[in-house]
Each structure stands twice: as structure tokens, then as C-alpha cells.
Amino acid sequence: MAEITVNGLRATLCALTIPRFGAWVADVDVDSAEAITGAVTLAIDDASWSGAVARGGLVNGSWHGRLVGGAGGLSTALSALAQRGSTLGTVLADALREAGETIAADADDLDAVAPLWHRIAGAASIAVGDVARAAGYAWRVRADGHVWLGSDAWTALTPTGAVDVVEEYPAAGRYVLAGDTLGIVPGVTLTLSRLTVRVGQVEHRATPRELRTIVTAEGATGLGPALDAVLRRALRRVDYLAHYPARVVSQSASGLLDLVPDDSRVPPCSGVPIRYGLPGVTAVVPAGERVTLTYEGGDPSKPVATLWTAGAMTSAAINGSTRQAARTDDTTADGAIVFSFTANTPSPGLTTMTITYTPPGGAPQAVGVVLTGAASLVSASTLTLSGAITGTSVLRA
């Protein structure tokens, strides 16, 4: 026997699935013509779960619907967002605030720094899953409706009341139980007289006449909402493994890029490092150039710019050099030679010619030549000529 109620109204059927990752989901038939909306409390005997109506309606005088754990906000579509200098805790808090959900007080540490974090537009549940994966945590909505992230301890759980194994499918990792099973949750190690299993998912199937609980071992293939959650996580992973064309808005003095991706699901972002494909190479890129934005290892906190399209760059440097490279047929700067003539005051009839040579970037060198009326050389000294290749401002090596 099982007593099932939704907001105090008697229910005739409940299929409650509690996954290790994600929100619990319950499909219920309520023996009432009263429409049920908003926040709900689902109760099976002495156990209860706080959730919200996802959808439902009246059929033949009774209400049928789906309930989800929490405030019902994990399906909320969140906009794209680029965050800098955040922590994983801040990233999560922002997502949950926008979704109207609450984090569990005993969630594990989320103080790890996320210098660059890009949230691709999508459901809040996916954004929460991204944070959990980055932290290496599991996540789920608990019975009290709060979102918990943390490391499962796989603590041994032995129910206080009698539990019978009604059916078992070891190859599939699924076990059908009867008895004192409402306290079984994912993330524990269920220990019975002849069964020890790490619990990855729990399904309670209740009617007024009986309660059966299906335990799926961690790592086994689940069905229904659990499989859906797996697929959603896999598709999200694909999002972060994709390559997104983007336009360069500007480049900082340190070489980082500000980008606007073409795909509106990906947020405008700043401080994105460039992967040039060659060691020791850097470049100055004008605004408006095209680049590909992607995420190293599919990690939202590691955006990088790669794969330039055909265009122009302002300059490139190898190994951080500031010296311009020379090319065939480049000109050279050879300095300047200036001739000046002055009358030789002590010796009328003689003229002094001064030759001044200024090398590129050097100090002037001068020699004086005294000329007679017949322009014969009286005295002289040597000037050393030098030159510098001007090179190209585009390549520095």
C-alpha cells in the first residue's frame, strides 16, 4: 500500500525518477478535477519532494501531469554570457538566479577561479551541468527542491526496514525492490543482504496498492529522463567542441582579442588568447578581421582564437623581436653628407670646405678641407660611411 498526494490531493499513479545528474521528474495521475499549477509538494507515504508543475491538464475528470524538482526554472532559456575574473560559484549563482532556483547550503566548494567563462545560450540545466563538469562534481535537485553540486561519497546505506529484491537484471545493472525503499537516493552504496550496488538512479513507481523501486547501478544505461539528460549533456559538449566564425572588434596591448561571434548563441567576448599554430609568433590584427573561436578541450573557461580567414594583419613578430625584417630590394638608410664653405679669415685667398657626415642614428662626423685659390687640397681626414636596412614594418624577427 502507498499513499500518494500532490498538494494534498490524492493521486492514483506516480512514476518518480531521481537521476544522479539533473532534476527529478514525476509523472502523476491525480484523482481530482482541480487544475494544478505552480509549486507543488509530492508525497509518497512519509517522504516528500518539493517541485513545480512542468505541464499537465484535465483528462476525463482527473488531472494528469509532469512535475519537476525545484522551482521549475531549470528549463529556462538563458542568454549567452561572457564572464571574466569569476569563480565557478559566481558562474553558477548567476545561472541559478536567472532561473529562479536555489543552491543547496551544503553544496561543495566552488571557489575555483574561472578567468574566462563563456555561457552558450541554452537551458539553465545545461549551464548548471557545465559548471558541475568543470568542477568534477555530480549535480541534482534534492527532495527539498534545492540544487546540489558536489562529490558523491558513495556512503553505505542499509535501509532500516525490510527490503526485498523482487527482480534483478545484473547485466543491465537494474534491480526492482519492494519495502522500505523511499530513503534510497543516488550517490550512495546500497547494501542489502545479498546485494551491494552504487546507486546511479532511483525510480519509484507507486499506486495506492503497491510501491516498487527500481535502482539502476552507476554507469549502467538508464531510460526516460535519465537518458534524456545524458543526451542533453552530450549535445552540450558538442557545442563547446564546435568552431564559431567571429569578427575581431579590437586587440589589447597584450595581444588578446575582443570578438563578436556570428552565432548569436555564443556571447560577445573579450580577452581571448590567440593560437597561431607556430611557436614564438605574435601578430597585431586590425579590427574587422575574421577568426574562428573555439574552446580548448570543450571547456567553457578556455576560449581561444584560431584559423584566420584570408585578410590582412598590421604586423607579425617572431620570438618577440622588435627589429624589422629585411627583404630583397629593400632600401637602405645611409645617412647624410653636407658640404659647407667658409672664408679662411687668417689667410685671405683661402677657403675652408667642411664635409659633415651623419650616419643613421649616429653622431655627426666632420672634416675640414682647406682650398687654395687654385682649389688644391691642403689638408683632409677620413670619413667612415655606414648604412641601415629599413626593412618592412609588417614582419619583425
C-alpha positions in Angstrom: 0.0 0.0 0.0 1.2 3.5 -0.7 -0.5 6.8 0.0 0.3 9.3 -2.8 -0.7 13.0 -2.8 0.1 16.2 -4.8 -0.6 19.3 -2.8 -2.7 17.2 -0.6 -4.8 15.8 -3.5 -5.0 12.0 -3.8 -3.0 10.6 -6.7 -3.6 7.2 -8.3 -0.3 6.8 -10.0 3.2 8.2 -9.6 6.4 7.4 -11.6 9.2 9.4 -9.9 12.7 9.3 -11.4 15.6 10.6 -9.4 18.8 10.8 -11.5 22.3 11.4 -10.2 22.7 14.3 -12.6 19.8 16.6 -13.1 16.4 17.3 -11.7 14.0 14.6 -10.5 10.9 14.2 -12.7 7.5 12.7 -11.7 4.6 11.7 -13.9 1.4 11.7 -11.9 -2.3 11.0 -12.2 -4.4 13.0 -9.6 -7.9 11.9 -8.7 -9.2 15.5 -8.9 -10.7 17.8 -11.4 -8.8 20.7 -9.8 -6.2 22.3 -12.1 -2.7 22.1 -10.5 -0.1 24.8 -11.4 3.0 26.3 -9.9 4.8 25.0 -6.9 3.8 21.5 -5.6 4.6 19.0 -2.9 4.6 15.4 -4.0 4.3 12.9 -1.1 4.5 9.2 -1.1 3.8 7.9 2.4 6.1 9.8 4.8 8.5 11.0 2.1 8.0 14.3 0.2 9.6 16.2 -2.7 9.3 19.9 -3.5 8.9 20.8 -7.1 6.8 22.5 -9.7 4.4 21.7 -12.5 6.1 21.3 -15.8 2.9 20.6 -17.8 -0.4 19.0 -17.3 -4.1 19.1 -17.8 -7.5 17.5 -17.1 -8.4 14.2 -18.9 -11.8 12.6 -18.1 -12.2 14.5 -14.9 -8.8 13.9 -13.4 -5.5 15.8 -13.7 -2.5 14.2 -15.4 0.8 16.0 -15.5 4.6 16.1 -15.1 6.3 17.5 -12.0 10.0 18.6 -11.9 12.3 19.1 -9.0 13.0 22.7 -7.7 11.2 25.8 -8.8 10.7 24.7 -12.4 13.3 27.1 -13.6 15.9 24.7 -14.9 14.2 24.6 -18.3 14.5 28.4 -18.6 16.4 29.5 -21.7 19.4 31.6 -20.6 21.0 34.1 -22.9 24.6 33.9 -24.0 27.0 35.5 -21.5 30.8 36.0 -21.3 32.3 36.4 -17.8 35.8 37.4 -16.8 37.5 37.1 -13.5 34.8 34.9 -12.0 34.7 31.8 -9.9 32.7 28.7 -10.7 30.5 29.7 -7.7 29.7 33.1 -9.3 29.0 31.5 -12.6 26.6 29.0 -11.0 25.0 31.7 -8.8 24.3 33.9 -11.9 22.7 31.0 -13.8 20.5 29.9 -10.8 19.4 33.5 -10.1 18.3 33.9 -13.7 16.5 30.6 -13.5 14.8 31.3 -10.1 16.5 28.3 -8.5 18.3 27.9 -5.1 21.6 26.3 -4.4 21.8 23.8 -1.5 23.6 25.2 1.5 25.9 22.2 1.7 27.0 22.2 -1.9 30.7 21.5 -2.3 33.4 24.2 -2.8 33.1 26.2 -6.0 35.8 28.7 -5.3 37.9 27.7 -8.3 38.8 30.7 -10.5 37.3 30.8 -14.0 39.3 33.7 -15.6 37.3 33.4 -18.8 33.9 31.6 -18.9 31.5 31.6 -21.9 28.0 30.5 -21.4 26.4 29.5 -24.6 22.7 30.2 -24.8 20.6 27.3 -23.7 18.6 25.8 -20.8 19.6 26.7 -17.3 20.0 23.0 -16.5 22.8 22.8 -19.2 24.5 25.8 -17.7 24.5 24.1 -14.3 25.8 20.9 -15.8 28.7 22.8 -17.4 29.8 24.2 -14.0 29.5 20.8 -12.4 31.6 19.2 -15.1 34.2 21.9 -14.8 34.4 21.3 -11.1 34.4 17.5 -11.5 31.1 17.2 -9.5 27.8 15.5 -9.7 24.7 17.6 -9.6 21.0 17.1 -8.9 17.9 18.6 -7.4 17.3 17.2 -4.0 13.9 16.3 -2.4 13.8 19.8 -0.7 13.9 21.4 -4.2 17.5 22.8 -3.8 20.2 22.3 -6.4 23.2 20.4 -5.1 26.6 20.1 -6.6 29.4 18.0 -5.1 31.4 14.8 -5.0 29.3 11.7 -4.1 30.8 9.9 -1.1 29.1 6.6 -2.0 28.3 6.2 1.7 26.9 2.8 2.6 23.1 2.8 3.0 21.3 0.0 4.7 17.5 0.7 5.0 16.2 0.3 8.5 13.1 -1.6 7.3 12.8 -4.7 5.3 13.7 -4.6 1.6 13.1 -7.4 -0.9 14.8 -7.8 -4.2 11.7 -8.6 -6.4 13.5 -8.8 -9.8 17.1 -8.3 -10.8 18.9 -7.8 -14.0 22.6 -7.8 -13.2 23.8 -7.4 -16.8 21.7 -4.2 -17.2 22.6 -3.1 -13.6 18.8 -2.8 -12.7 17.1 -4.1 -9.6 13.5 -4.0 -8.6 12.9 -3.6 -4.9 10.0 -3.6 -2.6 9.7 -2.5 1.1 11.4 0.4 2.9 12.9 2.0 -0.2 11.9 5.7 -0.1 15.1 6.6 1.6 17.3 5.3 -1.3 18.9 8.1 -3.3 21.6 8.4 -6.0 25.2 8.7 -4.9 25.1 6.1 -2.1 26.1 2.4 -1.9 23.0 0.4 -1.3 23.9 -2.6 0.9 21.4 -5.4 1.3 21.8 -9.0 2.5 22.8 -10.2 -1.0 23.2 -7.0 -3.0 25.7 -4.2 -2.9 25.4 -1.6 -5.6 26.4 2.0 -6.2 23.1 3.8 -6.9 23.2 5.9 -10.1 19.4 6.4 -10.5 16.3 5.7 -8.5 12.7 5.2 -9.8 9.7 5.0 -7.5 6.6 3.6 -9.2 3.7 3.9 -6.9 0.0 3.2 -6.9 -2.4 3.0 -3.9 -1.9 -0.7 -3.9 1.9 -1.1 -4.2 5.3 0.6 -4.3 8.1 -0.6 -6.4 11.6 1.0 -6.6 13.9 0.4 -9.5 17.6 1.0 -8.7 20.0 1.5 -11.6 23.6 1.0 -10.9 26.1 3.8 -11.5 27.4 3.5 -15.1 24.5 1.4 -16.4 22.3 2.8 -19.1 19.2 4.5 -17.8 16.0 5.2 -19.6 13.5 8.1 -19.8 14.5 11.3 -18.2 18.0 10.0 -17.3 18.7 9.1 -20.9 17.4 12.4 -22.0 19.7 14.2 -19.5 22.7 12.2 -20.9 21.9 13.1 -24.4 21.5 16.8 -23.5 24.9 16.8 -21.7 26.5 15.1 -24.8 24.9 17.7 -27.1 26.1 20.5 -24.9 29.6 19.1 -25.0 29.4 19.2 -28.8 28.5 22.9 -28.6 31.8 23.6 -26.9 33.8 21.5 -29.4 32.4 23.4 -32.4 34.2 26.2 -34.2 32.4 29.6 -34.5 33.3 32.3 -37.0 33.8 35.6 -35.3 34.7 39.2 -36.1 37.7 41.0 -34.4 36.5 44.1 -32.6 39.8 45.1 -31.1 43.1 43.8 -29.7 44.7 44.7 -26.4 48.3 45.6 -25.9 49.0 42.1 -24.6 47.6 40.6 -27.8 44.2 39.4 -26.5 41.2 39.8 -28.8 37.7 41.2 -28.3 35.4 39.2 -30.6 31.8 39.1 -31.8 30.8 35.6 -32.9 28.4 35.3 -35.9 26.3 32.7 -33.9 24.0 34.6 -31.5 24.1 31.6 -29.1 27.8 32.4 -28.4 28.4 35.6 -26.4 30.5 38.6 -27.5 33.7 38.2 -25.5 36.9 39.9 -24.6 40.4 38.8 -23.5 40.5 35.8 -25.9 44.1 34.4 -26.5 45.3 33.6 -30.0 46.7 30.2 -31.0 48.8 31.0 -34.0 49.9 27.4 -34.8 53.6 28.2 -34.7 55.8 28.7 -31.6 57.1 32.2 -30.9 54.8 34.0 -33.3 52.6 37.0 -32.4 50.6 39.4 -34.6 48.8 42.7 -34.5 45.4 42.4 -36.1 43.2 45.2 -37.3 39.5 45.4 -36.3 37.2 43.8 -38.7 39.3 40.7 -39.5 37.8 37.3 -39.3 38.8 34.5 -37.0 37.5 31.2 -35.6 36.5 30.9 -31.9 36.6 27.6 -30.2 37.2 26.1 -26.7 40.2 24.0 -25.8 39.1 20.6 -24.6 35.5 21.6 -24.9 36.0 23.7 -21.7 33.8 26.9 -21.5 36.6 28.6 -19.5 39.2 28.2 -22.2 38.1 30.1 -25.3 40.8 30.6 -28.0 41.0 32.2 -31.4 42.4 30.2 -34.3 42.2 29.6 -38.0 42.4 33.1 -39.6 40.4 33.7 -42.8 42.1 35.4 -45.7 42.7 39.0 -44.8 45.4 41.4 -43.6 47.4 41.9 -40.5 49.1 45.0 -39.2 52.3 43.2 -38.2 53.8 39.9 -37.0 56.7 39.2 -34.8 58.9 36.1 -34.2 60.2 35.4 -30.7 59.1 38.8 -29.5 61.5 40.7 -31.7 61.0 44.4 -32.4 63.6 44.6 -35.3 62.1 44.9 -38.8 63.0 42.1 -41.2 64.9 42.9 -44.5 63.7 41.8 -47.9 65.2 41.6 -51.3 65.2 45.1 -52.9 64.5 46.9 -49.7 66.1 50.4 -49.5 68.8 51.3 -47.0 69.2 54.5 -45.0 72.8 55.6 -45.5 72.9 58.9 -43.6 73.5 62.4 -45.0 76.6 64.3 -46.3 76.7 68.1 -46.1 79.3 70.3 -47.8 79.8 73.9 -46.4 82.3 76.6 -47.4 83.7 79.4 -45.3 86.3 82.1 -46.0 89.6 81.5 -44.2 89.9 84.7 -42.2 93.6 84.3 -41.1 94.7 83.5 -44.7 92.9 85.7 -47.3 92.5 83.9 -50.6 92.0 80.5 -49.0 88.6 78.8 -48.4 87.7 76.1 -45.9 85.3 73.4 -47.1 83.7 71.4 -44.2 82.3 68.0 -45.0 79.9 66.7 -42.4 78.5 63.1 -42.5 75.7 62.0 -40.2 75.2 58.2 -40.1 71.8 56.6 -39.4 71.2 57.0 -35.7 74.8 58.2 -35.1 76.7 61.3 -34.2 77.9 63.7 -37.0 81.5 63.3 -38.3 83.1 66.4 -39.8 86.4 67.1 -41.7 87.7 70.4 -42.9 89.5 70.8 -46.3 91.4 74.0 -47.0 91.4 75.0 -50.6 93.8 77.4 -52.3 92.6 79.8 -55.0 93.5 77.0 -57.5 91.3 74.6 -55.4 94.3 72.4 -54.4 93.9 70.1 -51.4 95.9 71.4 -48.4 94.6 69.0 -45.7 92.0 66.2 -45.2 90.9 63.3 -43.0 88.8 60.1 -43.5 85.0 59.8 -43.1 83.6 56.3 -42.4 80.3 55.6 -44.2 77.7 53.2 -42.8 74.1 52.2 -43.7 71.0 50.6 -42.2 68.4 48.5 -43.9 64.9 50.0 -43.4 63.2 46.6 -43.9 59.4 46.0 -43.6 57.2 47.1 -40.7 54.9 44.0 -41.3 57.4 41.3 -40.2 59.7 41.5 -37.2 62.3 38.9 -36.5 
